[in-house]
Each structure stands twice: as structure tokens, then as C-alpha cells.
């Protein structure tokens, strides 16, 4: 039976967060005791078993870390494909087909991969079965308890390489219980680290600046043909919480512009949750969204899953409101038309990067940039962007090596 401890705390006069905070403290004490035992066990171990927790192949951003570990005799890396535990009514809900698709992605790449979810019996497989010494998470939400950092602290150290590059100052990027339970939490810049540290209950003691492994994948090779324009809308179209999405005021306008310019090579790369969210929120009917997606398929490349690295490397511009892409695409040196939601509050890194992009808060600004940057190919902020790229130190970073060295130093 579910017990709402927050309501009990309020009725007893302790406050809504009393039992919540008590449970967090108990978990932290439990993790701390376990951590000391695990560190002692691993101190002289010759080969470390590392599992990468993954439930969405489109958000796989740690390939360079896996590759280096596979080449290093001190590590035995393994991809464990599981399922998130979102309920059916949630846009994040996954089916067995989603799990199979994710597994096939890694299997087809020739990587070592196993199921962390029993498709036949519809059940989660406890991570203890894989005998991990280290677990590297990529998602902070909808993690099943036997695969989460509290339970797994009994036999492994828990690390976190976020699938996204932090873009906002919203608490979900650093303030979940998940973040407090980690042994190590990697962040891309010192600016992000400083902000998180000031706002996290543990003052950011688990944080480490390493850049991000995804940056290793982008080639600033000017011999590669730059032929694509990517339109990448975020899934948060409506709602009062997380709200990066601007699809409500520009989704149809951008499609109309693309149809008017068949001489351009278009890539439609919607967030994997956009379709589900539009349906579950009632923003559009199934017929409307199916028709919208079909029109994009008729005029360009439709990319709704898997790796997008090659498309990024072969593109010359992006139109997006996805927070993570603002920093990730920045490394390609190419321009972005940033579609800005009135609820989006950027962090200091993105705020600086945004000044080298072309921001649009309405259709008038959008079409001004579409004509100048896309049609006329006048990227008049490029020099400014390259100077900032070098200043931030994101170009040609060695994030994977830094992560591996940090793991070895900690142990």
C-alpha cells in the first residue's frame, strides 16, 4: 500500500518534507557505509567490471568512454539495456519494443551488451546479477530501485555521465535524490559545477569537471561536405514545469518554409518524446501529428532515433529549442537559430553561447534569421562563436581520458 508521507508530515505539523528528508538521510548513511566496503574491495582489483546503464539509444553519449575502456586491460565494460519505469500515461513510457530496439542498436555495433530487463517475464533484472564494480548512469529519472544508486551501492560505485549538456538552471538537473546518492557526477564546465555546488544539499561534493564525451565525436573537418539544415524541436510543447519547447508557435511555420525551399537539404530530428507528448497532452490529434511527420518525410531526412553524430558533422546549421544541443552543436562551429521559450532560463554557459547564435522569440525574428542565415548563408557571428569556443575549452577536449583517469585515482 502506498503511504503519502508528505501528507502525514503536514498533518503532524512536521512539514511536507519531514519524512522525505528523513528517508534521504537514511539512504545517504546506508550508501556511505556500503561505499567504504566497496572501495576496500576494489583497492587491489586488477580488472574492474563496468556496466553502462542505458534505456534509450538516441541518448547514448559515452561511446568514447566505452571504447577506451575496451582497449584498456584494467576495465571490462558492458552495456546493460534496461527499461525505464514510467507509467503508461506518461510520455516517457517505454514498451518491450523500445527495449529490443535499444538492445539491437548496440548489438549491431558489435558492442558487449546484455538485457537489464526480462522482456519475456516483463520484469527488471537486478544489477547485482552482472557483478559490477562500477555503474555509469546516463539518466537520472525513472530508474527502477534494484538498478538505482541506493540498492547498487551495496556492491558497486555509482557514476553519472548525463546524456544531456546542462542548459538551464532548473532544479531537476542537479536537485533530485538521485544526484545526492552518486559517488561521482561529471559536469562539462566549471561554470556548471559552481552553480550546482551552490544549490545542491551536499554542496556538490560528488562533482567533477571533465567536459563531455560527446564532444569527442565532432570533427571540425572542413573537407566534409556541409549539406544539411537540421530542425530539432524539443518535446515540452506545453505545461508549466520544464518548458524548452516552442513547437506550438513555430512547428508549422518551419515546415511551410522548408516546403517552399526544396533546394535545401532538410533533416527533421524531433526529440524522441515529441510524438508521444503531443498525443498524451492532447496538443494535436493522432491524425494531425501523423500528417505533420509524413510531410517532413516527403521533403527531407526523418531521423527519430539512434546516433545523430554524422548528421551533425555534415550539417551547416540547426534550428532548435533543445537545451542540450545548444552546447553540443556549438562544438561543430556551425550556427544555430535558437527558438526561445518564455519559460527558458539559461545557465551562464548557455547564456554566453546564445550571444553567438541567432535567437528568435517570435515568428518575425525567426523568418529574419531563416532568410539571412539559412538562405543567404550569412553567418555573421562566426568569428565571435569561434573565439568563445576556444575560451570555454570545449574544443578537442579529452573527456573520456579524464573520466577514466579519475576513476582510477578514486579507487
N, C-alpha and C positions, 0 to 999 in steps of 0.2 A: 504494500500500500504506500502511495506517495504521501509524504508528510511535508507540508509547506512550513519550513522552519522560519522563514521570514515573517509570516503572519503570526506564528506563535510568539516570536520575539517581540513583535509590536504589541500583542495583547498583554504580554507580561511586563511591558514597559521597558524592555531592554533595547528596543530599537530594531529596525528591519534587518540590519546587518550583523546582529549579535551572533547568531548561530552560524551564519555564513563565515564570519571571520574566525570563529572558534574551530570550525571544520578545516579551514585553510591552515591554521596554526598547527593542528594535529597532523595534517598531511605533511607539512614542512618539517616537523620534528621526526616523523617517520622516514621521510626522504633523507634527512641529514644522517640518521643512524645507518641507514642502508648504504649511503654513499661512501662512508668511511670503510665499510666492509668490502664494497666493490673495488674501491681504489687499492686496497691492500691485496685483493685477489689478482688484480691486473698488473701490479707493480713489476713483476718479472716475467710476464707472459710474452712469449716470442711472437705470437701471431694473434692479432685482435680480430674478432668476428664483428663486422659492422653491417647492420641492416638499415636500409633506406626505406622509411615509411612513405608509401605513395598510394593515393587513390584517384588521381586524375593525371593522365599522361600529358595533357596540354599544359600542366603546371610543373612539369619536371624541369628543374633548373640547376641540377647538381651533377650534370654529366661529367664535367671536368674533374670533379672530386672523385667520382666513381672510377674514372679512367686512371687517375694517378694511383689510387689505392690498389687497383687491379694489377698495376705494374710494380707495386711495392710488396716485397716478401713479408713485411710486417703486418699486412692487412689482408683480410678475407672478406671482400664486400659482397653484399647480396641485396637485390631489390625485393621487397615484400609488398605485393599488391593487395590492398585490402579495400574495404568499402567504408564510406562514412556512415554515421548513424543518424542522419537527418530523417525525419518522418516524411511520410508520403505527401503531406500537404505543403511541405517546404520545397522551394525551388531548387535547393541543393540535393534533394533526394536522388539516390542512385539505385539503379536496377542491377540485376545479375549480368545483364548485357554490358553495362558500363564497366563492371569488374573484369569481364572477359576481354573487352576491348583494350583496357589498360594493360592487362597481362600480355596480350598479343603484341602490343607496341614494343615492350621490352624484349620479348622472346624473339621477335623478328629482327631486332638489332643485335642478336647474338649475346645478350647480357644474361648474367646469372639471375634468375627470377623465380620466386615461389609465390603461391597464393597465401595471403593472410586472412582470407575469407573462404569458408567452405560453401561453395555455390550449391552443391547438391543438397546439403542439410540446412542451408540458409542460416549460417552461424559464423561468428567471429572466432578466429583461431588465436588463442593466447600467444603473445610473442615469446614467452618462455620456451616454447617448443623449438624455436630457431637458435637457442643458446647464444644470444647476442651479448657482446661485451659493451657495444656502443650502439645506440639507436639514434638515427638522424631523421628528425621530423621535418616536414615541409609545410604542414598545415596546422594551425592552432585550434581549429574548431571541428566539432562532430567527430571527435576521437573516442572510440569505444574504450571503456575503462580498463579491460585486460590488455589493451595496446597503448594505454596512456602513460604519462611520465610518473604518476604516483605508484601504480602497481609495478611498472617495469623498473622502478628504482631499486627493487629488491635484488635484481641480477644484472643491471646494466646502467651505464652512464647515459644521460639523455642530452642530445644536442639538437639545435634548431637552426636550419638554414631556410628562412622564409621563401616561399615561392614567389612572393611579390617584392618589389622595391618600395620601401615606405614613401608615401607621398603626402599624407595628411598628418594632422595632429590629433586624430580621433583615437580614443582610448583602446579600441579593440586591437590596435597594432602592438600594444605593449602592456595593457592592464588586465588581461584575462588571468584566471587562476593558472592556466597552462603556462603562462610566461613566468610565474613565480616558482613553478616546480622544476624548471630546467637547470641542468648543470652548466650549460653554455648556450648562449643566444648570440648568433652572429648578426652584425649590422653593417651596412655599406659605408657609412661615413661617420666621422667624429661628431658632426653636427647632429645626426640622428641619435648617436649614443648619448650626447649631452642632454638632449631633450628628454629621451626616455628615462635617463637616470634621475632627472629632477622630478619625474612623475610616477615612477614605479615604487611600490611599497618597499621593495628590497634595495632601493637606490641604485638599481642597475648592476648589482654585483656579478651577475652572470654574463654581462655584455662584453663583446669583443669586436673591434672594428677590423674588417678583413676585405672590404669591397664586396663583390658578389660574384659567385662562379659563372653566372650567365654572361658577364662581361667578357669572359674569355672566348666566347663563341663568335663575337662580332669582328669582322675583318674590315679594316679601313683600306681595302684594296681598290684602287681607282681603275684597275683594269677590268673589274667586274662590271658588266652592263647594268646600269641602274634604270630599270624599266617600269617598276610598279608604283602605284599610289595605293596605299593601304587605308581602308576605312575600318576602324576598330572601335565600335561602340561598347560601353560598359553595360552591365546588366541592371544596375539600380535606376530604373526609369522613374519610379515613383516611390513614395514613402517618406518617413520623417527621420529615419536613422541614417545609415550610410547612404549617401546620395551623390555619387560621382556622375551618374548618367544624365545625359541631355537629349536622349533619343526622342523624347516627347516633342521637342521643338525643332529638331533638325534631321531626324531619321529619313523622313520622306523627301525633304529638300535636297539632301545629298544624293539620294537615289535619282532624283529628277536631273540633277546636274550631271551625274555620271552617264545617264541615258542620252543627254544632249551632246556628250563628248566621247563618242565611240573610238576616237583616235587615241585615247588614253588607255593604258592597261590597268584595270582596276582589280584590287583584291578586297573582298569583303571578309573580314576576320572578326566576327562578333564574339563577345565574351561567351564562353560555353554555357553560361546560365541565362543568357538573354532570352532565348526562346522559351525556356521553362518559366521564367519570371513573368514575361509578358502574358503568358496564359494563366498562371496561377493568380496573378494580381488583377486579372480582368482588364488590363490596359487595351488589349486587342483580342479579337476572336481568333480561333484557330485558322479560319479561312483567310483572315486578313494577314496574319503573320506568315502563313504558308505562301501566300501570294507575294508578299514582300520579299521573302527569302528566294523564291523562284525567280523573281525579276533580277536579282543580283546574280544568280547562277547563269542567267541568259546573257549577261553582258560582261562577266569577268570571272575571276577565280573565286570559288567559295571555299573558305578554309575555316572549319569549325572545330578542329581538334589536332592533336599531335604537335610536332615541332613547327615553329614558325621562323626559325633562325635563317634559313635560306631565303625566305621571302623578305625578311628584314634586310639582309645583306644585299639583295637585288632590287631594293626599292629606292626611290629618291625623295619620298615624302610620305607623311602619315597624317590622317585626320582622326583624332581620338579624344575621348574623355576618360580613358582608363588611367588611373593614377600611377600604377607600376610602370607602364610604358613610357611615361614622361622622362624617367631617368634611364630606363633600359634602352630606349631608342636613341637617347642622347649620345650614346657611345658610337653610334653609326655615323655621326657628324651631320646627319640629314635633318631637315626642318620638320616641325610638327605644327599643324593647326590645332591648337588646344581648345576644345569645346568646353566651356566652363559652366558648371552648375553654380547657382547662387548659394548652395549649401556646402560647397567645397572650400575647405580651409587648408591651404598647402603648408607643408613644413618648410623650414628655412632653406633646405637644399632645393626643393622643387620651386620655391618662390624665386630663387636665383636663376634656375634653369628656365623658368617660364619667361623671363625677361629676354631670353634669346630665341623664344618661339613666337608664334603668331596667335594671339589669344582672341577668342570670339565668344562674346556673351549674348549675342543675338544674331538673327539672320543677316542683318546688314553688314556686320563685321565679318561674318562667315563668308559671304559672297565677295567681299572686298579682298580677303585673303585667297579665296579659291581662284579668283581672276589673276591676282598679282603673283602669288607663289606657285600655283599649280599650272595655270595656262601660260603665263609669261615666264615661268621658271626664274623669277627674280627673288632669290634667297638673300635679301639684303642684310640679314642678321648673321650670316655665316661666320664671319671673322670674329664677331663678338662671342658666338657659340663655341668656336674652337679655343679661344682664349680661356673661357670658363671651364671647358672640358679638361684642359691641361692643369688649371688651377685646382680643380677638385680632385685630381689624381685618379680619375676613373678609367682613363685610357690605358690599355695594355697592362691592366693590373694582374697580379699573380695570386688571386684569391684562393684558388684550390690549394696551392702550396702553403699559403699562410694557415689555412684551416688544418691541413694535415700536420704541419709543424706544431700548431697549438695543441692538437690532440695529444701528440707525443710528449710535449712538455708538461701537460696537465697530468699525465699518467706516470 
